[in-house]
Amino acid sequence: MKITIKPPANNTKNILTLLEEAGYTLPCNCHGARLCNGKQYSFDCSMVPQNTVTVSLEKETESIEGLSLTPDSPSSLMADAVLIDIGTTTIALSLINTEHKKILASSSFANPQRSFGKDVISRIQSSLQGNSDSLKQCLCQSLKQELSTLCQKSGQAVHNIKSAYLGGNTTMIHLLLGYDVSSLSRSPFTVRETSPEPFYYGSCRVTILPWISAFIGGDITAGILACRLEQYDSALFLDLGTNGEMVLKVRDHYYACSTAAGPAFEGNGLSCGCAAVAGAVSSVSVKPLGCLCQTIDNKLPVGICGSGALSLCSDLIRKHYVTADGILTRRFPEKGIFLSRKADGSSLYFTADDFRTIQLAKAAIGAGIDILLSEAGLTAPELDHIFLGGGFGFYVSVKDCETLGLLPSRTRHSIQALGNTCLTGLFNYATKNCSLPDISHIQTISLADHPDFQSKYLEHMKFPVLSD
């Protein structure tokens, strides 16, 4: 897609800002400050053009990763509420009828705040540099526009939407509400603002699910509701995203932590990584003559997502390319293991550094699980249920997780992937299928300050010993 930008006379705005004003939002970690040294795009986003310029943009594929809530068949029901999952990368909406407990329409779009930074850290920095109102307004305007578009496409009326239910990580909700995020930018990373009570936006009652801590947001609260943790004597909910949040429920007590696993499970941070979109390599089998790859929706490969990376790593372990100590028994090719060709003819590779990235992420998750279980006085075999949330959890193989030691070996507990647990939890809450847990009674564990974290982390760098 080619965009022609005609700057005003004596222009002082960079090309990124001009594109935004023209309605095109690009992910940019530094908001045009050129901290990437010009490597993120083939053009210089900090350039201040004085003459007409034409920019070529690739159309991105956006999706609701692993969304488990699908619209029901067309009906005459009226949508009276909207569910909104505010993710760092993608925002998902669902229109519902609360009386009949039906989902009527769903959509997703890229978070427009990406132009201020790809991750929460860069957006916090941007907010502290004076862009707080811009971050808030761009998100609010996009939400209003997307809601209007979704209603129009599904034959619904915006004025009939009387309730909105929102969930998101703590930073995203703070930015949406225009709260001060300075306390989220430095240790001890406290949350100064309390979760807001329901409020009215026009005639629409807005409910924002409460966050648990600075690193455990309302999307995890929604995950608790999606899993119906209150029904189980012992259950563990894992959201295997960048923060690697997890909540353990044992009898009447809740324990929670954030593992800072990094973005590898979401496909970021890998040399050829991508999100769990159509064409993402989601499963890999290592064969004598090469790799056999399976992609989402059987589309041409576009990259490898988190589940694909886990699949490949677990197969390397099963076929003894890696020892239990995590030592590679065979040297990776210089470019990495060749996976497949993309539609444009370029190659997909998985490198030794990619393997180490997955290894580090799985060690963080394993250490977090062990510490939560220890704090609760529980052992892994006593755990009844494990629930996986997010796009990663939707596509991942439980067998691969156990081979890597990412999850406790299966004993009497069951493991279930739930997809988008934020929307599912919002749906359960909006339709009164459950009630909120008392957030103040959830014991949060700071892994960075825990005396056993380093030893547990090193322990989980290793892989289970497999019997032939």
C-alpha positions as CSV (number, residue, x, y, z in Angstrom):
1,M,0.0,0.0,0.0
2,K,1.5,3.4,-1.1
3,I,0.7,6.5,0.9
4,T,1.4,10.0,-0.4
5,I,2.1,12.6,2.2
6,K,2.0,16.3,1.2
7,P,3.5,18.3,4.2
8,P,2.4,21.9,4.9
9,A,4.7,24.8,4.2
10,N,7.6,25.1,6.6
11,N,6.8,21.7,8.0
12,T,8.3,20.8,11.4
13,K,6.7,17.4,11.9
14,N,8.5,14.1,11.2
15,I,7.1,11.5,8.7
16,L,5.8,9.3,11.5
17,T,3.6,12.1,12.9
18,L,2.4,13.0,9.4
19,L,1.3,9.4,8.8
20,E,-0.5,9.3,12.1
21,E,-2.4,12.5,11.3
22,A,-3.4,10.9,8.0
23,G,-4.8,8.0,9.9
24,Y,-2.0,5.4,9.6
25,T,-0.7,4.0,12.8
26,L,2.8,2.4,12.7
27,P,4.4,0.4,15.6
28,C,7.4,2.5,16.6
29,N,9.4,1.9,19.8
30,C,10.7,5.4,20.1
31,H,8.0,7.5,18.5
32,G,10.3,8.9,15.9
33,A,13.3,9.6,18.3
34,R,15.4,7.3,16.1
35,L,16.6,5.2,19.0
36,C,16.5,2.2,16.6
37,N,19.2,3.9,14.5
38,G,16.9,3.7,11.5
39,K,16.7,-0.1,11.5
40,Q,13.0,-0.6,12.1
41,Y,11.8,0.7,8.8
42,S,13.3,1.1,5.3
43,F,12.7,4.8,5.6
44,D,13.8,7.2,8.4
45,C,10.7,7.9,10.5
46,S,12.4,10.9,12.1
47,M,12.8,12.6,8.7
48,V,11.0,16.0,8.5
49,P,9.9,16.3,4.8
50,Q,9.5,19.6,3.1
51,N,8.2,18.2,-0.1
52,T,5.6,15.5,-1.1
53,V,6.8,12.0,-0.2
54,T,5.4,8.6,-1.0
55,V,5.7,5.8,1.6
56,S,5.1,2.1,1.0
57,L,3.4,0.2,3.9
58,E,2.8,-3.5,4.2
59,K,-0.7,-4.3,5.3
60,E,-0.5,-6.2,8.7
61,T,-2.6,-9.1,9.6
62,E,-4.4,-8.5,12.9
63,S,-6.3,-11.2,14.8
64,I,-7.8,-12.1,18.1
65,E,-5.2,-14.6,19.2
66,G,-6.8,-17.8,20.3
67,L,-10.2,-16.2,20.9
68,S,-12.5,-18.9,22.4
69,L,-15.6,-16.8,22.2
70,T,-17.1,-16.9,18.8
71,P,-20.3,-15.1,17.7
72,D,-23.5,-17.1,17.6
73,S,-25.4,-17.4,14.4
74,P,-27.3,-14.3,13.2
75,S,-30.3,-13.5,15.4
76,S,-32.7,-10.7,16.2
77,L,-31.2,-10.2,19.6
78,M,-30.1,-6.7,20.6
79,A,-26.6,-6.0,21.8
80,D,-26.7,-4.3,25.2
81,A,-23.1,-4.6,26.3
82,V,-19.6,-4.6,24.9
83,L,-16.6,-6.5,26.2
84,I,-13.2,-5.0,25.6
85,D,-9.8,-6.7,26.1
86,I,-7.1,-4.0,25.9
87,G,-3.9,-5.7,25.0
88,T,-0.6,-4.1,24.5
89,T,-0.5,-5.2,20.9
90,T,-4.1,-6.0,20.0
91,I,-7.5,-4.8,21.3
92,A,-10.5,-7.2,21.0
93,L,-14.2,-6.4,21.3
94,S,-17.3,-8.5,21.6
95,L,-20.9,-7.3,21.5
96,I,-23.2,-9.4,23.7
97,N,-26.8,-9.7,24.9
98,T,-26.5,-10.2,28.6
99,E,-30.1,-11.5,29.2
100,H,-29.7,-14.4,26.8
101,K,-26.0,-14.7,27.4
102,K,-25.1,-14.6,23.7
103,I,-22.2,-13.2,21.8
104,L,-23.4,-11.3,18.7
105,A,-20.3,-10.0,17.0
106,S,-16.6,-9.7,17.6
107,S,-13.7,-7.8,16.1
108,S,-10.1,-6.8,16.8
109,F,-7.7,-4.0,15.8
110,A,-4.1,-3.0,16.5
111,N,-3.6,-0.9,19.6
112,P,-3.0,2.6,18.2
113,Q,-0.6,3.3,21.1
114,R,2.0,1.2,19.2
115,S,3.2,4.4,17.5
116,F,4.4,5.6,21.0
117,G,6.2,2.3,21.7
118,K,5.9,-1.4,21.0
119,D,5.9,-2.5,24.7
120,V,4.6,-1.1,28.0
121,I,8.0,0.2,29.1
122,S,8.4,2.5,26.0
123,R,4.8,3.7,26.4
124,I,5.4,4.5,30.1
125,Q,8.5,6.5,29.0
126,S,6.5,8.3,26.4
127,S,3.8,9.2,28.9
128,L,6.4,10.6,31.3
129,Q,7.8,12.7,28.4
130,G,4.5,14.6,28.1
131,N,2.4,12.3,25.9
132,S,0.0,11.1,28.5
133,D,-3.0,12.9,27.0
134,S,-2.1,11.8,23.5
135,L,-1.8,8.1,24.6
136,K,-5.3,8.4,26.2
137,Q,-7.0,10.2,23.4
138,C,-5.7,8.0,20.6
139,L,-7.0,4.9,22.4
140,C,-10.3,6.4,23.3
141,Q,-11.0,7.6,19.8
142,S,-10.0,4.2,18.3
143,L,-12.3,2.4,20.7
144,K,-15.3,4.7,19.8
145,Q,-14.6,4.2,16.1
146,E,-14.2,0.4,16.3
147,L,-17.3,0.1,18.4
148,S,-19.3,2.2,15.9
149,T,-17.9,0.1,13.0
150,L,-18.7,-3.2,14.7
151,C,-22.2,-2.2,15.5
152,Q,-22.8,-1.0,11.9
153,K,-21.4,-4.2,10.4
154,S,-23.5,-6.4,12.7
155,G,-26.7,-4.4,12.5
156,Q,-26.6,-3.2,16.0
157,A,-27.1,0.3,17.4
158,V,-24.5,2.0,19.5
159,H,-27.1,3.8,21.6
160,N,-28.4,0.4,22.8
161,I,-25.0,-0.4,24.4
162,K,-25.7,0.4,28.1
163,S,-22.7,-1.4,29.7
164,A,-19.0,-1.8,28.9
165,Y,-16.7,-4.2,30.6
166,L,-13.0,-3.7,30.3
167,G,-9.9,-5.8,31.1
168,G,-6.2,-5.2,30.5
169,N,-2.8,-5.1,32.0
170,T,-2.2,-2.5,34.7
171,T,-0.2,-0.2,32.4
172,M,-2.7,-0.2,29.6
173,I,-5.6,0.7,31.9
174,H,-3.6,3.5,33.6
175,L,-2.8,5.0,30.1
176,L,-6.4,4.7,29.1
177,L,-7.6,6.5,32.2
178,G,-4.8,9.1,32.0
179,Y,-3.4,8.1,35.4
180,D,0.1,8.9,36.4
181,V,2.4,6.0,35.5
182,S,5.6,7.2,37.2
183,S,5.3,4.7,40.0
184,L,5.2,1.9,37.3
185,S,8.5,3.0,35.9
186,R,10.8,2.4,38.9
187,S,11.3,0.1,41.8
188,P,9.4,-0.9,43.9
189,F,6.8,-0.6,41.1
190,T,3.9,0.2,43.2
191,V,0.4,1.1,42.0
192,R,-0.6,4.5,43.3
193,E,-4.0,4.6,41.9
194,T,-6.7,2.2,43.1
195,S,-8.9,0.4,40.6
196,P,-11.8,2.7,39.7
197,E,-15.4,2.1,40.7
198,P,-17.9,1.8,37.8
199,F,-18.5,5.1,36.1
200,Y,-20.7,6.4,33.3
201,Y,-19.5,7.5,29.9
202,G,-22.6,9.2,28.6
203,S,-25.4,6.7,29.2
204,C,-23.0,3.7,29.2
205,R,-21.9,2.2,32.5
206,V,-18.2,1.3,32.4
207,T,-16.8,-1.4,34.6
208,I,-13.1,-2.0,34.7
209,L,-11.9,-5.2,36.3
210,P,-9.5,-4.4,39.1
211,W,-5.8,-5.0,38.8
212,I,-4.0,-7.1,41.4
213,S,-0.6,-5.4,41.3
214,A,1.7,-3.3,39.0
215,F,2.5,-6.4,37.0
216,I,-0.7,-8.4,37.4
217,G,-3.6,-6.6,35.7
218,G,-7.4,-6.8,35.3
219,D,-6.8,-9.2,32.4
220,I,-5.6,-11.7,34.9
221,T,-8.5,-11.0,37.2
222,A,-10.7,-11.8,34.1
223,G,-8.6,-15.0,33.7
224,I,-9.6,-16.1,37.3
225,L,-13.2,-15.6,36.3
226,A,-12.7,-17.5,33.0
227,C,-11.3,-20.5,34.8
228,R,-13.9,-20.4,37.5
229,L,-11.0,-21.0,40.0
230,E,-13.4,-20.7,42.9
231,Q,-14.9,-24.0,42.0
232,Y,-11.7,-26.0,42.5
233,D,-9.8,-27.1,45.6
234,S,-6.5,-26.5,43.9
235,A,-6.0,-25.0,40.4
236,L,-3.3,-23.0,38.6
237,F,-4.0,-20.4,35.9
238,L,-1.1,-19.4,33.6
239,D,-1.1,-16.5,31.1
240,L,2.0,-17.2,29.2
241,G,2.6,-13.7,27.7
242,T,5.5,-11.3,28.3
243,N,4.9,-11.0,32.0
244,G,4.1,-14.7,32.5
245,E,1.4,-14.0,35.1
246,M,0.1,-16.9,37.2
247,V,-2.5,-17.4,39.9
248,L,-2.7,-20.4,42.2
249,K,-5.8,-21.2,44.1
250,V,-5.6,-23.6,47.1
251,R,-8.7,-24.0,49.1
252,D,-9.8,-20.5,50.0
253,H,-6.4,-18.8,49.3
254,Y,-5.1,-17.2,46.2
255,Y,-1.4,-16.7,45.3
256,A,-0.1,-14.7,42.3
257,C,3.1,-13.7,40.7
258,S,4.6,-12.3,37.5
259,T,7.6,-14.0,36.1
260,A,8.9,-11.6,33.4
261,A,9.3,-14.5,31.0
262,G,9.8,-12.2,28.1
263,P,7.9,-12.0,24.8
264,A,9.2,-15.3,23.3
265,F,6.0,-17.2,23.9
266,E,4.2,-14.6,21.8
267,G,6.7,-15.0,19.0
268,N,8.6,-11.8,19.8
269,G,12.3,-11.8,20.4
270,L,12.9,-14.7,18.0
271,S,14.9,-14.2,14.8
272,C,11.9,-15.2,12.6
273,G,9.2,-14.9,15.2
274,C,5.6,-13.7,14.8
275,A,2.3,-13.7,16.6
276,A,-0.2,-16.6,16.4
277,V,-1.7,-15.4,13.1
278,A,-2.6,-17.2,9.9
279,G,0.5,-18.6,8.4
280,A,2.5,-18.8,11.7
281,V,4.4,-22.0,12.1
282,S,2.7,-23.6,15.1
283,S,4.2,-27.1,15.0
284,V,7.5,-28.5,13.8
285,S,8.9,-32.0,13.5
286,V,12.6,-32.6,12.9
287,K,13.2,-35.1,10.1
288,P,16.4,-36.5,8.7
289,L,16.1,-34.4,5.5
290,G,14.7,-31.3,7.1
291,C,11.8,-29.9,9.2
292,L,8.2,-30.6,8.6
293,C,6.2,-27.5,9.6
294,Q,2.5,-27.0,10.2
295,T,1.0,-23.4,10.0
296,I,-2.1,-21.9,11.4
297,D,-5.0,-22.2,8.9
298,N,-2.6,-24.0,6.6
299,K,-1.5,-20.7,5.1
300,L,2.0,-20.0,3.6
301,P,4.6,-19.5,6.4
302,V,5.0,-15.9,7.7
303,G,7.1,-16.7,10.8
304,I,7.2,-19.0,13.8
305,C,4.9,-18.3,16.8
306,G,5.4,-19.4,20.4
307,S,3.8,-22.8,20.1
308,G,5.9,-23.5,17.0
309,A,9.1,-22.6,18.9
310,L,8.1,-24.9,21.8
311,S,7.2,-27.7,19.3
312,L,10.6,-27.5,17.7
313,C,12.6,-27.2,20.9
314,S,10.7,-30.2,22.4
315,D,11.4,-32.3,19.3
316,L,15.1,-31.4,19.5
317,I,15.1,-32.7,23.0
318,R,13.2,-35.9,22.1
319,K,15.7,-36.5,19.3
320,H,18.7,-35.8,21.6
321,Y,20.0,-32.6,19.9
322,V,20.0,-31.2,23.4
323,T,21.0,-32.8,26.7
324,A,19.1,-32.6,29.9
325,D,21.5,-29.9,31.1
326,G,20.5,-27.8,28.1
327,I,23.7,-28.4,26.2
328,L,23.4,-28.6,22.4
329,T,24.9,-31.9,21.2
330,R,25.1,-30.8,17.6
331,R,26.2,-27.5,16.3
332,F,23.4,-25.4,14.8
333,P,24.1,-24.3,11.2
334,E,25.5,-20.8,11.1
335,K,22.1,-19.3,10.0
336,G,20.1,-21.6,12.2
337,I,17.9,-24.6,11.5
338,F,16.1,-24.1,8.2
339,L,12.3,-24.3,8.7
340,S,10.6,-23.3,5.5
341,R,10.3,-20.7,2.6
342,K,8.0,-17.7,3.0
343,A,5.8,-16.6,0.2
344,D,8.3,-14.0,-0.9
345,G,11.0,-16.7,-1.2
346,S,12.9,-15.7,1.9
347,S,13.9,-18.3,4.5
348,L,12.7,-19.0,8.0
349,Y,15.4,-20.1,10.5
350,F,15.5,-21.0,14.1
351,T,18.8,-20.2,15.7
352,A,20.8,-21.3,18.8
353,D,20.0,-17.9,20.3
354,D,16.3,-18.6,19.7
355,F,16.6,-21.9,21.6
356,R,18.3,-20.1,24.5
357,T,15.5,-17.5,24.6
358,I,12.9,-20.2,24.9
359,Q,15.1,-22.0,27.6
360,L,15.3,-18.8,29.6
361,A,11.5,-18.1,29.4
362,K,10.6,-21.7,30.4
363,A,13.0,-21.4,33.4
364,A,11.3,-18.3,34.6
365,I,7.9,-19.9,34.3
366,G,9.0,-23.1,36.0
367,A,10.6,-21.1,38.9
368,G,7.4,-19.1,39.3
369,I,5.2,-22.3,39.5
370,D,7.6,-23.9,42.1
371,I,7.6,-20.9,44.3
372,L,3.8,-20.4,44.2
373,L,3.3,-24.1,45.1
374,S,5.9,-23.8,47.9
375,E,4.2,-20.7,49.3
376,A,0.9,-22.6,49.3
377,G,2.3,-25.7,50.9
378,L,1.4,-27.8,47.8
379,T,3.3,-30.2,45.6
380,A,2.8,-30.5,41.8
381,P,1.2,-34.0,42.1
382,E,-1.4,-32.5,44.4
383,L,-2.5,-29.9,41.8
384,D,-5.9,-30.7,40.4
385,H,-6.1,-28.4,37.3
386,I,-3.9,-26.2,35.1
387,F,-5.4,-23.6,32.8
388,L,-3.5,-21.9,30.0
389,G,-4.6,-18.5,28.7
390,G,-3.8,-16.4,25.7
391,G,-3.1,-17.2,22.0
392,F,0.0,-19.2,23.1
393,G,-2.1,-21.4,25.3
394,F,-4.7,-21.9,22.5
395,Y,-2.2,-23.5,20.0
396,V,0.4,-25.1,22.3
397,S,0.8,-28.9,22.7
398,V,0.6,-30.1,26.3
399,K,3.0,-32.9,25.4
400,D,5.6,-30.3,24.2
401,C,5.2,-28.3,27.5
402,E,5.8,-31.4,29.5
403,T,8.8,-32.5,27.4
404,L,10.4,-29.1,28.0
405,G,9.5,-29.1,31.7
406,L,7.5,-25.9,31.2
407,L,4.6,-27.5,33.1
408,P,4.7,-30.1,35.9
409,S,4.6,-33.6,34.5
410,R,1.1,-34.9,34.3
411,T,-0.1,-36.8,37.3
412,R,-3.6,-36.5,38.5
413,H,-4.1,-32.9,37.2
414,S,-5.7,-32.0,33.9
415,I,-4.4,-29.3,31.6
416,Q,-6.8,-27.2,29.6
417,A,-6.2,-24.4,27.0
418,L,-8.9,-21.7,27.2
419,G,-7.8,-19.2,24.5
420,N,-8.7,-15.5,25.2
421,T,-9.3,-15.8,28.9
422,C,-9.8,-12.0,29.3
423,L,-12.8,-11.9,27.0
424,T,-14.1,-15.2,28.5
425,G,-13.8,-13.8,32.0
426,L,-15.5,-10.5,31.0
427,F,-18.3,-12.5,29.5
428,N,-18.8,-14.5,32.7
429,Y,-18.8,-11.4,34.8
430,A,-21.1,-9.4,32.5
431,T,-23.7,-12.3,32.4
432,K,-23.4,-12.8,36.1
433,N,-22.0,-16.3,35.8
434,C,-19.5,-15.5,38.6
435,S,-18.5,-12.9,41.1
436,L,-15.2,-11.1,41.5
437,P,-12.7,-12.5,44.0
438,D,-11.6,-10.2,46.8
439,I,-8.5,-8.8,45.2
440,S,-7.1,-7.6,48.6
441,H,-6.9,-11.2,49.8
442,I,-4.8,-12.3,46.8
443,Q,-1.2,-12.8,48.1
444,T,1.2,-11.5,45.5
445,I,4.7,-12.9,45.5
446,S,7.7,-10.8,44.3
447,L,10.0,-13.3,42.6
448,A,12.8,-10.8,42.4
449,D,12.9,-10.6,46.2
450,H,12.2,-14.3,46.9
451,P,15.2,-16.1,48.4
452,D,14.6,-19.3,46.3
453,F,14.2,-17.6,42.9
454,Q,17.7,-17.8,41.7
455,S,18.2,-21.5,42.6
456,K,14.8,-22.4,41.2
457,Y,15.6,-20.5,38.0
458,L,18.9,-22.3,37.5
459,E,17.2,-25.6,38.3
460,H,14.6,-25.0,35.6
461,M,17.2,-24.2,33.0
462,K,17.6,-28.0,32.8
463,F,15.2,-30.2,30.8
464,P,13.5,-33.5,32.0
465,V,15.4,-36.7,31.4
466,L,13.5,-38.6,28.8
467,S,13.3,-42.4,28.6
468,D,14.0,-43.9,25.2
